[in-house]
């Protein structure tokens, strides 16, 4: 089985420190949980874990990111009055979970997600997935769709192929081939954010840049990038679905994502294309307003 790895002996400590510093940008209080699963330990940051009267919401982060990206903009607070919230470090990604990486063509990710939910004591949960995290919701739908109460697919992978333009290829490859602050900013400004409507303040932007630069230099990522999931997989997701996508998303073309969602989801409530937004929608306040209204339904 492929296995990612930190290339520096202090790598996990650096990531843990980064996650702790990220929580300083949030008004939500978290409890760090280490949950044993069939695929190794998984790090989860939980808010409201003991409020069993509330439905659970699990947030799955994107490729080459981690749990706390979901709350770098202090927006989880919009959901904590109604939900127990769990932010997850995905196995095989640069976080604090196990580094084994299930093959994309297997049921491994879906089995891991079920094992994690078992460890958290959750028979079902609302789900929110950003980019690769949306793809993971599809993998859970392939193995245990009954465990998905409602699903929010945020700039989701798995619905449309990569938007292979020179613009996208250059912006993604420059910081990988020559990692530096300037090259990571080049990637973030062209692919993840969109001025003036979809940006972070300087401190938060630098915090994300520091993470991306560190993992590009000091983490060997063995996980495979997500592929398009087949119609029969997505059609197993029969729970209510909300799709949110950025008008200027250069990873996955918004019109293709919306059209595919209309085709495969029998309980699609809406496919919202956010004007002035790019790919990094998990840091957008508008995303969380839409999520709050949908999850209250």
Legacy VTK file of the C-alpha trace (Angstrom):
# vtk DataFile Version 3.0
C-alpha trace
ASCII
DATASET POLYDATA
POINTS 297 float
0.000 0.000 0.000
1.338 3.494 -0.790
2.477 5.428 2.252
3.122 9.140 2.520
5.992 10.355 4.689
7.431 13.365 6.443
10.930 14.017 5.104
11.990 15.937 8.198
12.074 14.279 11.658
10.125 17.164 13.186
7.429 17.151 10.515
4.503 15.980 12.613
5.436 18.409 15.383
5.519 21.258 12.849
2.051 20.358 11.542
0.652 20.063 15.067
2.042 23.498 15.927
0.553 24.900 12.712
-2.859 23.466 13.591
-2.710 24.895 17.098
-1.771 28.327 15.711
-4.614 28.071 13.178
-7.081 27.652 16.037
-6.055 31.106 17.266
-7.876 32.520 14.220
-11.105 30.825 15.342
-13.561 31.592 18.116
-14.651 27.927 18.177
-13.145 25.747 20.893
-11.954 22.298 19.807
-11.030 19.076 21.517
-8.294 17.089 19.772
-9.293 13.428 19.420
-7.142 10.535 18.246
-9.512 7.894 16.910
-8.236 4.352 16.238
-9.468 2.975 12.896
-8.809 -0.055 10.731
-6.379 2.121 8.760
-4.512 3.549 11.758
-5.077 6.480 14.091
-7.013 9.482 12.788
-6.784 13.009 14.214
-10.108 14.791 14.600
-10.832 18.243 16.028
-14.268 18.151 17.645
-16.570 20.930 18.805
-19.670 20.028 20.783
-18.755 16.349 20.907
-20.877 15.750 24.031
-24.022 17.436 22.654
-25.625 14.203 21.517
-28.958 15.939 20.928
-27.445 17.721 17.905
-26.779 16.106 14.533
-23.130 15.523 13.685
-21.314 17.268 10.834
-18.051 15.822 9.521
-15.866 18.109 7.394
-13.412 16.426 5.012
-10.565 18.662 3.761
-8.999 18.955 0.334
-5.937 17.361 -1.216
-2.634 18.473 0.384
-4.488 20.286 3.163
-5.652 19.344 6.655
-8.519 19.684 9.094
-8.025 23.267 10.245
-8.306 24.718 6.736
-12.036 24.423 7.372
-11.933 27.077 10.105
-9.061 29.366 9.149
-11.667 32.079 8.463
-13.562 31.540 11.759
-16.680 30.375 9.930
-17.402 27.068 11.698
-19.067 29.202 14.366
-22.036 29.521 11.989
-22.658 25.766 12.347
-21.841 24.984 15.984
-25.175 26.241 17.404
-26.963 23.393 15.602
-24.310 20.689 15.074
-21.551 18.701 16.658
-18.674 19.481 14.283
-15.745 17.201 13.454
-12.782 18.417 11.369
-10.729 15.485 10.090
-7.120 14.957 9.039
-7.403 12.529 6.114
-5.112 9.499 6.188
-2.173 9.764 3.824
-2.377 13.567 3.740
-0.102 16.072 5.530
-1.773 16.107 8.928
-1.663 14.069 12.129
-3.429 10.918 10.944
-1.901 7.654 9.780
0.044 7.926 6.534
-1.141 4.790 4.728
-2.928 5.756 1.520
-5.728 3.553 0.128
-5.672 3.112 -3.668
-8.336 5.215 -5.385
-9.765 2.189 -7.199
-10.392 0.332 -3.921
-13.047 0.764 -1.233
-10.325 1.706 1.254
-11.285 5.339 1.795
-14.946 4.431 2.302
-14.015 1.679 4.751
-11.757 4.070 6.671
-14.559 6.656 6.858
-16.944 4.043 8.248
-14.347 2.935 10.786
-13.812 6.540 11.850
-17.539 7.095 12.291
-17.728 3.918 14.365
-14.915 5.234 16.549
-16.771 8.525 17.027
-19.995 6.682 17.852
-21.852 8.067 14.819
-24.351 5.912 12.962
-24.885 8.716 10.449
-23.773 12.309 9.957
-24.104 15.341 7.759
-21.063 15.621 5.501
-19.169 18.539 3.981
-16.288 17.895 1.618
-13.935 20.443 0.058
-12.365 19.413 -3.267
-10.793 15.995 -2.492
-13.063 15.894 0.557
-16.086 15.927 -1.748
-14.593 13.010 -3.637
-14.275 11.159 -0.309
-18.004 11.599 0.283
-18.496 9.828 -3.031
-16.284 6.970 -1.818
-18.402 6.661 1.333
-21.553 6.672 -0.814
-20.067 3.733 -2.736
-19.735 1.654 0.435
-22.267 2.939 2.998
-24.632 5.612 1.629
-26.995 5.141 4.570
-24.451 6.855 6.827
-24.735 10.154 4.933
-27.611 12.261 6.288
-27.072 15.326 4.088
-24.091 16.181 1.874
-22.460 19.463 0.902
-19.989 19.195 -1.982
-17.744 22.263 -1.906
-15.631 22.805 -5.058
-15.805 19.034 -5.212
-13.513 16.714 -7.096
-14.992 13.585 -8.632
-17.801 15.259 -10.583
-15.864 16.704 -13.507
-12.381 16.155 -14.938
-9.555 18.527 -14.157
-9.803 21.717 -16.188
-6.523 21.154 -18.040
-5.448 24.588 -19.231
-1.937 25.986 -19.415
-3.024 28.464 -16.723
-3.925 25.631 -14.326
-0.890 23.497 -15.091
1.567 26.365 -14.671
0.012 27.629 -11.428
0.040 24.145 -9.879
3.485 23.083 -11.044
5.560 26.192 -10.306
5.530 25.848 -6.496
6.055 22.080 -6.725
9.116 22.409 -8.970
10.546 25.432 -7.172
8.927 25.818 -3.738
9.275 29.334 -2.365
7.015 31.915 -0.749
6.642 33.735 -4.062
5.723 30.584 -5.997
3.215 29.416 -3.385
1.601 32.872 -3.464
1.478 32.563 -7.257
-0.493 29.325 -6.847
-2.799 30.643 -4.114
-3.590 33.901 -5.922
-4.373 32.192 -9.234
-6.009 28.938 -8.186
-7.356 29.164 -4.639
-8.444 32.773 -4.057
-9.915 35.500 -6.252
-9.537 39.204 -5.524
-11.472 41.188 -4.399
-14.363 38.964 -3.248
-12.591 35.753 -2.250
-9.457 36.587 -0.248
-8.114 36.264 3.286
-6.512 38.885 5.469
-2.721 38.981 5.441
-2.199 36.897 8.595
-4.442 34.045 7.469
-3.020 34.119 3.949
0.526 33.838 5.296
-0.515 30.991 7.597
-1.866 28.980 4.669
1.169 29.849 2.558
3.489 28.611 5.295
1.644 25.287 5.435
1.730 24.763 1.676
5.396 25.690 1.471
6.325 23.360 4.313
4.532 20.321 2.908
5.908 20.928 -0.593
9.413 20.917 0.831
9.148 18.346 3.608
6.308 15.907 2.854
6.230 13.081 0.328
2.616 12.745 -0.731
1.888 9.251 -2.024
-1.876 9.694 -2.344
-3.212 9.711 -5.886
-5.093 12.813 -7.085
-8.844 12.165 -7.329
-10.456 10.929 -10.528
-13.982 11.318 -11.877
-16.343 8.930 -10.129
-18.751 6.964 -12.294
-22.454 7.789 -12.453
-23.484 4.644 -10.588
-21.281 5.650 -7.629
-22.719 9.146 -7.280
-26.275 7.830 -7.766
-25.883 5.842 -4.562
-25.878 9.212 -2.777
-29.645 9.564 -2.423
-29.610 11.881 0.598
-30.207 15.617 0.041
-27.214 17.227 -1.688
-26.021 20.815 -1.998
-23.286 21.593 -4.519
-21.306 24.846 -4.127
-18.756 25.840 -6.747
-16.771 28.945 -7.616
-17.443 30.825 -10.836
-13.681 31.163 -11.390
-12.657 27.663 -10.255
-9.683 26.713 -12.458
-9.452 23.163 -11.109
-12.919 21.961 -12.087
-15.074 23.950 -14.488
-18.215 25.168 -12.707
-20.618 24.560 -15.593
-19.459 20.936 -15.940
-19.801 20.302 -12.205
-23.307 21.775 -12.087
-24.429 19.804 -15.140
-23.097 16.519 -13.728
-24.745 17.184 -10.377
-28.097 17.676 -12.094
-27.579 14.350 -13.861
-26.532 12.072 -11.001
-28.174 13.351 -7.791
-31.839 12.428 -7.365
-32.135 14.615 -4.244
-30.106 17.616 -5.420
-31.434 20.698 -3.635
-29.266 23.208 -5.481
-26.049 23.677 -7.424
-24.839 27.146 -6.501
-22.126 28.870 -8.512
-20.618 31.658 -6.409
-19.693 34.778 -8.420
-16.191 36.115 -7.848
-14.973 32.913 -6.182
-12.248 30.441 -7.104
-11.434 26.957 -5.750
-10.781 27.486 -2.018
-14.405 27.782 -0.961
-13.893 26.291 2.520
-12.511 29.709 3.547
-15.492 31.669 2.173
-18.113 33.033 4.559
-20.732 32.722 1.807
-20.097 28.967 1.626
-20.905 28.588 5.313
-24.055 30.694 5.072
-25.312 28.362 2.337
-24.274 25.312 4.372
-26.059 26.587 7.474
-29.323 27.112 5.621
-29.121 23.753 3.828
-28.232 21.730 6.928
-31.135 23.276 8.835
-33.564 21.754 6.315
LINES 1 298
297 0 1 2 3 4 5 6 7 8 9 10 11 12 13 14 15 16 17 18 19 20 21 22 23 24 25 26 27 28 29 30 31 32 33 34 35 36 37 38 39 40 41 42 43 44 45 46 47 48 49 50 51 52 53 54 55 56 57 58 59 60 61 62 63 64 65 66 67 68 69 70 71 72 73 74 75 76 77 78 79 80 81 82 83 84 85 86 87 88 89 90 91 92 93 94 95 96 97 98 99 100 101 102 103 104 105 106 107 108 109 110 111 112 113 114 115 116 117 118 119 120 121 122 123 124 125 126 127 128 129 130 131 132 133 134 135 136 137 138 139 140 141 142 143 144 145 146 147 148 149 150 151 152 153 154 155 156 157 158 159 160 161 162 163 164 165 166 167 168 169 170 171 172 173 174 175 176 177 178 179 180 181 182 183 184 185 186 187 188 189 190 191 192 193 194 195 196 197 198 199 200 201 202 203 204 205 206 207 208 209 210 211 212 213 214 215 216 217 218 219 220 221 222 223 224 225 226 227 228 229 230 231 232 233 234 235 236 237 238 239 240 241 242 243 244 245 246 247 248 249 250 251 252 253 254 255 256 257 258 259 260 261 262 263 264 265 266 267 268 269 270 271 272 273 274 275 276 277 278 279 280 281 282 283 284 285 286 287 288 289 290 291 292 293 294 295 296
